[in-house]
Amino acid sequence: MLIKEEYLQLISSQRTDEVVITTMGMAVPWAEISTHPLDFASVGSAMGHAADLALGIALAKPDKKIIILNGDGSMLMCLGTLATITGLSEPPSNFLLFVCDNGTYEVTGNQPVPRNPDFKWTTIAMGTGFQQVHEYDDIETLETDLPSILKKPGPTFVNLLTEQANEPPPDRWGGFQYPYLQESLAASAHKLRKELASSM
């Protein structure tokens, strides 16, 4: 099984100018390793909508790779987003979705995500029509494949089989020292929009 902090560090080390959208249990661990101006924490709003937000950005900025670091609980809450992404007449080739699959709603107390034993994210991703679908449970193979994953056109779905952890809720007003959790969601959105406009 993968350790979340290890693969986030790996993704950060190979990231260049991609937008990275984090949510829930991914937000604080990502903030601990990245201060890039194109980081955006999709927290402080309705849980589960990071992939929806990312889809809008991917469609608005087709020349910019959009990376989503999502949780399995959050993804399950908005499962229809996967069909929306691939159901477009031109699905966004710049859309790269990582799902941290640890089987729990981690930040609310590790309650089990409701699913049967045969549930597989890769089956759902392929069934909804993702062009690239991957699954990893060891860091060495992920490290080998990641450069290709970052470069290939998508939309791409990557399931990361992850050990359970105990990440606390990401709180914009909870005193975290990380810049993108010290401002409101609206302020963060305006800042990201400005950064994207300046990169045209």
Buried (B, 14 or more C-beta within 10 A) or exposed (E): EBEBEBBBBBBBEEBEEBBBBBBBBBBBBBBBEBEBBBBBBBBBBEBBBBBBBBBEBBBEBEEBBBBBBBBBBBBBBBEEBBEBBBEEEEBBBBBBBBBBBBBBBBBEEBEEBEEEEEBEBBEBBBEBBBBBBBBBBEBEEBBEEBEEBBEEBBBBBBBBBBEEBEBEBBBBEEEBEBBBBBBEBEEBBEBBEEBBEEEE
